[in-house]
Amino acid sequence: TLPPGREFTKTELADHAGVTRQTVSKYIDLLLDTEIVEGVANSSPRRYRVAKSDVVQELFELNSALNAAGE
């Protein structure tokens, strides 16, 4: 998982998620609209960070539960 507050580019997000940059580019608007990530103002190249939202909290909890069940 990405550390809260860490800023990243589309390429860094793709590398961390194990997908292509093109996939991130295709879905970045959805991630922004659903408040999973937020854009960092005045960043060049454009940077993003994991949002501090209820949706993200639920996703982190789900991920933790799935990891615990898989151990």
PyMOL commands that set and color helices and strands:
alter all, ss='L'
color gray80, all
select helices_A, chain A and resi 10-17+21-33+54-70
alter helices_A, ss='H'
color red, helices_A
select strands_A, chain A and resi 7-8+37-40+47-50
alter strands_A, ss='S'
color yellow, strands_A
deselect
rebuild
show_as cartoon
